[in-house]
Amino acid sequence: MEALRQFRKSVTFGALRAGMEFSKRATDETSVELLRHSVRAVSKIVLPLRARLATNMKSVDMYRPELIDAHLDRAIDQMVMMAHVFRAGFANSGCPERFAFDESFQLLQQAYDTGRGVINIAPHLCGYPVYPPIVTPRIDCCIYMRRNKDPRKMRINEAIGLAGKGNLIAPPPDASKTQRLTVALEVLRQGKLMFITPDTPRKPADGVPVQIFGRTVHFPTGVFVMSLRTGAPIVPTWWYWRDGQYHIHYSEPIELKRGGNLREQSEMATKKWASDVDAYLRKYPEMWWNWLDKRWTQLLRHGRLLSRSEKPNGNGNGQNA
């Protein structure tokens, strides 16, 4: 029912706000780390959450028992890192010490040095909210923030970005597709580095079909259109957890030839990047933040986004997931 869905959203947003306020009032690092241990303990006994995660993994033949705790540990770590940021500010949060760049950083630096602006892309990997300020001491990094339809979620997103000293770039409320694109193009034309996570699934009419985990998903082509409009190279970024650190790796810049068929080129580039995302997630499935995302849950289980009438809690006689 719609009332139940709204109640769940209100509880979720309330919990997020409470967590931020607790973090701001925390007096030391130990109190925040107690939050990590508490949430981890709760995650062991919340069986519906663990069952949902296991079902989603099984639906695409990615399930291994140890992946449940591995993923939850990474997801909890993201929340705790943000709690430390709210407690002490980014510089004193301990986050910078948890990330390590390898020699591939030179690829990002060289792309930036061309002066054409750079689009830095990554999937929604655990830790993505703190990635831009991790890069900023080396190259000032802007964060492109999509407008969320729910103002409560937007306020939380903005609070997280600002807490991390992020230079937020967001279109105005009710901006058209053209206006959203214009905001990003202006940043790139100033020669800046802009970070964005373009792996948010869209409805078929709003994206290009790509393959993720053997499922047809529709991804936006926006970042590749931006590149074709401005000449800015696109640098994919990946990171993984090993020996107590997130290790950051950069792929070769994607340079799209300007002057051809914009739609054809952007669609081809989107499909190629999606293929790389698929390969990465198969290698490091525990790093993917979206295993429990409601849209991805529908895609993983059903191969498509469900209509409101088909959703388990929607109106009408919807089928169960």
SEVEX-251666 format. One record per residue (C-alpha): residue number from 1; x, y, z. Coordinates in steps of 0.5 Angstrom, whole numbers, always signed. Each point is the difference from the previous one (the first is absolute). Example, Ala and Ser with C-alpha at 12.3 -4.5 7.8 and 13.67 -1.06 7.14 Angstrom:
// SEVEX-251666
<node k="1" u="+25" v="-9" w="+16"/>
<node k="2" u="+2" v="+7" w="-2"/>
***
This chain:
// SEVEX-251666
<node k="1" u="+0" v="+0" w="+0"/>
<node k="2" u="+2" v="+7" w="-1"/>
<node k="3" u="-1" v="+2" w="+7"/>
<node k="4" u="+5" v="-6" w="+2"/>
<node k="5" u="+5" v="+2" w="-5"/>
<node k="6" u="+0" v="+8" w="+2"/>
<node k="7" u="+1" v="-3" w="+8"/>
<node k="8" u="+6" v="-4" w="-2"/>
<node k="9" u="+3" v="+6" w="-4"/>
<node k="10" u="-1" v="+5" w="+6"/>
<node k="11" u="+3" v="-6" w="+5"/>
<node k="12" u="+6" v="+0" w="-4"/>
<node k="13" u="+1" v="+7" w="-1"/>
<node k="14" u="-1" v="+1" w="+7"/>
<node k="15" u="+5" v="-5" w="+2"/>
<node k="16" u="+5" v="+4" w="-5"/>
<node k="17" u="-1" v="+6" w="+3"/>
<node k="18" u="+0" v="-3" w="+7"/>
<node k="19" u="+7" v="-3" w="-2"/>
<node k="20" u="+3" v="+7" w="-2"/>
<node k="21" u="-2" v="+3" w="+6"/>
<node k="22" u="+3" v="-5" w="+4"/>
<node k="23" u="+6" v="+0" w="-4"/>
<node k="24" u="+1" v="+8" w="+1"/>
<node k="25" u="-1" v="-1" w="+8"/>
<node k="26" u="+5" v="-5" w="+0"/>
<node k="27" u="+5" v="+2" w="+5"/>
<node k="28" u="+6" v="-5" w="-3"/>
<node k="29" u="+2" v="-5" w="-5"/>
<node k="30" u="-2" v="-6" w="+5"/>
<node k="31" u="-7" v="+2" w="+0"/>
<node k="32" u="-1" v="+0" w="-7"/>
<node k="33" u="+3" v="-7" w="-1"/>
<node k="34" u="-4" v="-3" w="+5"/>
<node k="35" u="-6" v="+2" w="-5"/>
<node k="36" u="+4" v="-4" w="-5"/>
<node k="37" u="+0" v="-6" w="+5"/>
<node k="38" u="-7" v="+1" w="+2"/>
<node k="39" u="-3" v="+0" w="-7"/>
<node k="40" u="+5" v="-6" w="-2"/>
<node k="41" u="-3" v="-4" w="+6"/>
<node k="42" u="-8" v="+2" w="-3"/>
<node k="43" u="+2" v="-2" w="-7"/>
<node k="44" u="+2" v="-7" w="+3"/>
<node k="45" u="-8" v="-1" w="+2"/>
<node k="46" u="-4" v="+4" w="-5"/>
<node k="47" u="-2" v="-6" w="-4"/>
<node k="48" u="-4" v="+3" w="-5"/>
<node k="49" u="+5" v="+5" w="-2"/>
<node k="50" u="+5" v="-6" w="-1"/>
<node k="51" u="-5" v="-4" w="-3"/>
<node k="52" u="-1" v="+6" w="-5"/>
<node k="53" u="+7" v="+0" w="-2"/>
<node k="54" u="+1" v="-7" w="+0"/>
<node k="55" u="-6" v="-1" w="-5"/>
<node k="56" u="+3" v="+6" w="-4"/>
<node k="57" u="+6" v="-3" w="-1"/>
<node k="58" u="-3" v="-7" w="-1"/>
<node k="59" u="-4" v="+3" w="-6"/>
<node k="60" u="+6" v="+1" w="-4"/>
<node k="61" u="+4" v="-6" w="+2"/>
<node k="62" u="+5" v="+5" w="+4"/>
<node k="63" u="-2" v="-3" w="+7"/>
<node k="64" u="+6" v="-3" w="+5"/>
<node k="65" u="-2" v="+0" w="+8"/>
<node k="66" u="+6" v="+4" w="+1"/>
<node k="67" u="-2" v="+6" w="-4"/>
<node k="68" u="-6" v="+2" w="+4"/>
<node k="69" u="+5" v="+2" w="+6"/>
<node k="70" u="+5" v="+3" w="-5"/>
<node k="71" u="-5" v="+4" w="-3"/>
<node k="72" u="-3" v="+3" w="+6"/>
<node k="73" u="+7" v="+1" w="+3"/>
<node k="74" u="+1" v="+5" w="-6"/>
<node k="75" u="-7" v="+3" w="+1"/>
<node k="76" u="+1" v="+1" w="+7"/>
<node k="77" u="+7" v="+3" w="-1"/>
<node k="78" u="-3" v="+5" w="-5"/>
<node k="79" u="-5" v="+2" w="+5"/>
<node k="80" u="+5" v="+1" w="+6"/>
<node k="81" u="+5" v="+4" w="-4"/>
<node k="82" u="-5" v="+5" w="-1"/>
<node k="83" u="-2" v="+0" w="+7"/>
<node k="84" u="+8" v="+1" w="+1"/>
<node k="85" u="-1" v="+6" w="-5"/>
<node k="86" u="-6" v="+3" w="+4"/>
<node k="87" u="+4" v="-1" w="+6"/>
<node k="88" u="+6" v="+3" w="-1"/>
<node k="89" u="+0" v="+3" w="-7"/>
<node k="90" u="+3" v="-3" w="-6"/>
<node k="91" u="+8" v="+1" w="+1"/>
<node k="92" u="-1" v="-3" w="+7"/>
<node k="93" u="-4" v="-6" w="-1"/>
<node k="94" u="+5" v="-5" w="-2"/>
<node k="95" u="-3" v="-1" w="-7"/>
<node k="96" u="+6" v="+3" w="-4"/>
<node k="97" u="+4" v="-6" w="+3"/>
<node k="98" u="-5" v="-5" w="-2"/>
<node k="99" u="+1" v="+1" w="-7"/>
<node k="100" u="+7" v="-1" w="-4"/>
<node k="101" u="+1" v="+2" w="-7"/>
<node k="102" u="+4" v="-4" w="-5"/>
<node k="103" u="+5" v="+2" w="-6"/>
<node k="104" u="-6" v="+0" w="-4"/>
<node k="105" u="-2" v="+7" w="+3"/>
<node k="106" u="+5" v="+3" w="-5"/>
<node k="107" u="-6" v="-1" w="-6"/>
<node k="108" u="-5" v="+4" w="+4"/>
<node k="109" u="+6" v="+6" w="+1"/>
<node k="110" u="+2" v="-1" w="-7"/>
<node k="111" u="-8" v="+1" w="-3"/>
<node k="112" u="-1" v="+6" w="+5"/>
<node k="113" u="+7" v="+3" w="-2"/>
<node k="114" u="-3" v="+1" w="-7"/>
<node k="115" u="-5" v="+5" w="+2"/>
<node k="116" u="-6" v="-2" w="-3"/>
<node k="117" u="-3" v="-2" w="+6"/>
<node k="118" u="-1" v="-8" w="+3"/>
<node k="119" u="-6" v="-4" w="+1"/>
<node k="120" u="+2" v="-5" w="+6"/>
<node k="121" u="-5" v="-6" w="+0"/>
<node k="122" u="-1" v="-6" w="+4"/>
<node k="123" u="-5" v="-5" w="+2"/>
<node k="124" u="-4" v="+1" w="+7"/>
<node k="125" u="+6" v="-3" w="+4"/>
<node k="126" u="+0" v="+0" w="+7"/>
<node k="127" u="+3" v="+6" w="+2"/>
<node k="128" u="-2" v="+4" w="-6"/>
<node k="129" u="-2" v="+6" w="+5"/>
<node k="130" u="+7" v="+1" w="+2"/>
<node k="131" u="+4" v="-1" w="-6"/>
<node k="132" u="-1" v="+7" w="-3"/>
<node k="133" u="+3" v="+4" w="+6"/>
<node k="134" u="+6" v="-6" w="+0"/>
<node k="135" u="+2" v="+2" w="-7"/>
<node k="136" u="-1" v="+8" w="+2"/>
<node k="137" u="+7" v="+1" w="+3"/>
<node k="138" u="+3" v="-2" w="-7"/>
<node k="139" u="-5" v="+2" w="-4"/>
<node k="140" u="-6" v="+5" w="+2"/>
<node k="141" u="-6" v="-5" w="-2"/>
<node k="142" u="-7" v="+2" w="-1"/>
<node k="143" u="-6" v="-4" w="+2"/>
<node k="144" u="-6" v="+0" w="-5"/>
<node k="145" u="-6" v="-2" w="+4"/>
<node k="146" u="-7" v="-2" w="-3"/>
<node k="147" u="-6" v="+3" w="+3"/>
<node k="148" u="-4" v="-5" w="+4"/>
<node k="149" u="-8" v="+1" w="-1"/>
<node k="150" u="+0" v="-1" w="+8"/>
<node k="151" u="+2" v="+7" w="+3"/>
<node k="152" u="+2" v="-4" w="+7"/>
<node k="153" u="+5" v="-5" w="-4"/>
<node k="154" u="+3" v="+6" w="-4"/>
<node k="155" u="+1" v="+4" w="+7"/>
<node k="156" u="+4" v="-6" w="+2"/>
<node k="157" u="+4" v="-1" w="-6"/>
<node k="158" u="+2" v="+7" w="+0"/>
<node k="159" u="+2" v="+0" w="+8"/>
<node k="160" u="+4" v="-6" w="-2"/>
<node k="161" u="+3" v="+3" w="-6"/>
<node k="162" u="+2" v="+7" w="+4"/>
<node k="163" u="+2" v="-4" w="+6"/>
<node k="164" u="+5" v="-3" w="-4"/>
<node k="165" u="+2" v="+7" w="-3"/>
<node k="166" u="-2" v="-2" w="-6"/>
<node k="167" u="-1" v="+5" w="-6"/>
<node k="168" u="-7" v="-1" w="-2"/>
<node k="169" u="-3" v="+1" w="-7"/>
<node k="170" u="-7" v="-1" w="+0"/>
<node k="171" u="-6" v="+2" w="-5"/>
<node k="172" u="-5" v="+4" w="+3"/>
<node k="173" u="-7" v="-3" w="+2"/>
<node k="174" u="-4" v="-2" w="-6"/>
<node k="175" u="+5" v="+1" w="-5"/>
<node k="176" u="-1" v="-3" w="-7"/>
<node k="177" u="+5" v="-5" w="-3"/>
<node k="178" u="+3" v="+5" w="-4"/>
<node k="179" u="+1" v="+5" w="+6"/>
<node k="180" u="+3" v="-6" w="+4"/>
<node k="181" u="+5" v="-1" w="-5"/>
<node k="182" u="+2" v="+7" w="-1"/>
<node k="183" u="+2" v="+1" w="+7"/>
<node k="184" u="+5" v="-6" w="-1"/>
<node k="185" u="+2" v="+3" w="-6"/>
<node k="186" u="+2" v="+6" w="+3"/>
<node k="187" u="+4" v="-3" w="+5"/>
<node k="188" u="+4" v="-4" w="-5"/>
<node k="189" u="+1" v="+6" w="-4"/>
<node k="190" u="+4" v="+3" w="+6"/>
<node k="191" u="+5" v="-5" w="-1"/>
<node k="192" u="-2" v="-3" w="+7"/>
<node k="193" u="-1" v="-8" w="+2"/>
<node k="194" u="-7" v="-2" w="+1"/>
<node k="195" u="-2" v="-7" w="+4"/>
<node k="196" u="-6" v="-3" w="-2"/>
<node k="197" u="-3" v="-8" w="+1"/>
<node k="198" u="-4" v="-1" w="-6"/>
<node k="199" u="-2" v="-7" w="+1"/>
<node k="200" u="-7" v="+2" w="+3"/>
<node k="201" u="-5" v="-4" w="-4"/>
<node k="202" u="-5" v="+3" w="-4"/>
<node k="203" u="-7" v="-1" w="-4"/>
<node k="204" u="+1" v="-3" w="-7"/>
<node k="205" u="-2" v="+7" w="-3"/>
<node k="206" u="+5" v="+4" w="+4"/>
<node k="207" u="+7" v="-5" w="-1"/>
<node k="208" u="+3" v="-5" w="-5"/>
<node k="209" u="+0" v="-7" w="+2"/>
<node k="210" u="+6" v="-3" w="+3"/>
<node k="211" u="+2" v="-7" w="+3"/>
<node k="212" u="+1" v="+0" w="+7"/>
<node k="213" u="+0" v="-7" w="+4"/>
<node k="214" u="-3" v="-3" w="-7"/>
<node k="215" u="-6" v="+5" w="+1"/>
<node k="216" u="-2" v="+5" w="-5"/>
<node k="217" u="+1" v="+7" w="+4"/>
<node k="218" u="-1" v="+7" w="-3"/>
<node k="219" u="+5" v="+5" w="+2"/>
<node k="220" u="+1" v="+7" w="-2"/>
<node k="221" u="+4" v="+3" w="-5"/>
<node k="222" u="+1" v="+6" w="+3"/>
<node k="223" u="+7" v="+0" w="+2"/>
<node k="224" u="+2" v="-2" w="-7"/>
<node k="225" u="-4" v="+5" w="-3"/>
<node k="226" u="+4" v="+5" w="+4"/>
<node k="227" u="+6" v="-2" w="-2"/>
<node k="228" u="-2" v="+0" w="-8"/>
<node k="229" u="-2" v="+8" w="+2"/>
<node k="230" u="+6" v="+2" w="+3"/>
<node k="231" u="+6" v="-4" w="-2"/>
<node k="232" u="+1" v="-2" w="+8"/>
<node k="233" u="+3" v="-7" w="+1"/>
<node k="234" u="-4" v="-5" w="+4"/>
<node k="235" u="+5" v="-4" w="+5"/>
<node k="236" u="-4" v="-6" w="+3"/>
<node k="237" u="+2" v="-1" w="+8"/>
<node k="238" u="+0" v="-7" w="+4"/>
<node k="239" u="+2" v="-2" w="+7"/>
<node k="240" u="+0" v="-6" w="+4"/>
<node k="241" u="+1" v="-2" w="+7"/>
<node k="242" u="+7" v="-3" w="+2"/>
<node k="243" u="+4" v="-1" w="+6"/>
<node k="244" u="-4" v="+6" w="+4"/>
<node k="245" u="+0" v="+5" w="-6"/>
<node k="246" u="-4" v="+2" w="-6"/>
<node k="247" u="+5" v="-1" w="-6"/>
<node k="248" u="-2" v="+5" w="-6"/>
<node k="249" u="+1" v="-1" w="-7"/>
<node k="250" u="-1" v="+4" w="-6"/>
<node k="251" u="-1" v="-3" w="-7"/>
<node k="252" u="+2" v="+3" w="-7"/>
<node k="253" u="-3" v="+7" w="-1"/>
<node k="254" u="-6" v="-1" w="-5"/>
<node k="255" u="+1" v="+5" w="-6"/>
<node k="256" u="-6" v="+0" w="-4"/>
<node k="257" u="+1" v="+3" w="-7"/>
<node k="258" u="-5" v="+6" w="-1"/>
<node k="259" u="-3" v="+2" w="-6"/>
<node k="260" u="-4" v="-7" w="-2"/>
<node k="261" u="-7" v="-2" w="+2"/>
<node k="262" u="+0" v="+2" w="+7"/>
<node k="263" u="-6" v="-5" w="+2"/>
<node k="264" u="+4" v="-6" w="-3"/>
<node k="265" u="+6" v="+1" w="+3"/>
<node k="266" u="-3" v="+2" w="+7"/>
<node k="267" u="-4" v="-7" w="+0"/>
<node k="268" u="+6" v="-4" w="-2"/>
<node k="269" u="+5" v="+3" w="+5"/>
<node k="270" u="-6" v="-1" w="+5"/>
<node k="271" u="+0" v="-7" w="-1"/>
<node k="272" u="+7" v="-1" w="+0"/>
<node k="273" u="+1" v="+3" w="+7"/>
<node k="274" u="-6" v="-4" w="+2"/>
<node k="275" u="+4" v="-6" w="-2"/>
<node k="276" u="+6" v="+2" w="+4"/>
<node k="277" u="-5" v="+1" w="+6"/>
<node k="278" u="-3" v="-7" w="-1"/>
<node k="279" u="+7" v="-3" w="+0"/>
<node k="280" u="+3" v="+4" w="+6"/>
<node k="281" u="-7" v="-2" w="+4"/>
<node k="282" u="+1" v="-7" w="-1"/>
<node k="283" u="+7" v="+0" w="+3"/>
<node k="284" u="-1" v="+5" w="+6"/>
<node k="285" u="-8" v="-1" w="+1"/>
<node k="286" u="+1" v="+1" w="+7"/>
<node k="287" u="+2" v="+8" w="-2"/>
<node k="288" u="-7" v="+1" w="-3"/>
<node k="289" u="-4" v="+5" w="+4"/>
<node k="290" u="-6" v="-2" w="-4"/>
<node k="291" u="-2" v="-7" w="+2"/>
<node k="292" u="-5" v="+2" w="+4"/>
<node k="293" u="-3" v="+6" w="-4"/>
<node k="294" u="-7" v="-1" w="-2"/>
<node k="295" u="+0" v="+2" w="-7"/>
<node k="296" u="+6" v="-5" w="-1"/>
<node k="297" u="-4" v="-5" w="+4"/>
<node k="298" u="-5" v="+0" w="-5"/>
<node k="299" u="+5" v="-1" w="-6"/>
<node k="300" u="+4" v="-5" w="+3"/>
<node k="301" u="-6" v="-4" w="+2"/>
<node k="302" u="-5" v="+1" w="-6"/>
<node k="303" u="+5" v="+3" w="-5"/>
<node k="304" u="-4" v="+7" w="+0"/>
<node k="305" u="-3" v="+5" w="+4"/>
<node k="306" u="-7" v="-2" w="+2"/>
<node k="307" u="-6" v="+5" w="-1"/>
<node k="308" u="-3" v="+2" w="+7"/>
<node k="309" u="-6" v="-5" w="-1"/>
<node k="310" u="+5" v="-5" w="+0"/>
<node k="311" u="+4" v="+2" w="+6"/>
<node k="312" u="-1" v="-5" w="+6"/>
<node k="313" u="-2" v="+7" w="+4"/>
<node k="314" u="-4" v="+3" w="-6"/>
<node k="315" u="-7" v="+1" w="-1"/>
<node k="316" u="-4" v="-5" w="-4"/>
<node k="317" u="+2" v="-8" w="+0"/>
<node k="318" u="+7" v="+1" w="-1"/>
<node k="319" u="+4" v="-7" w="+0"/>
<node k="320" u="+5" v="-1" w="+6"/>
<node k="321" u="+8" v="+1" w="-1"/>
***
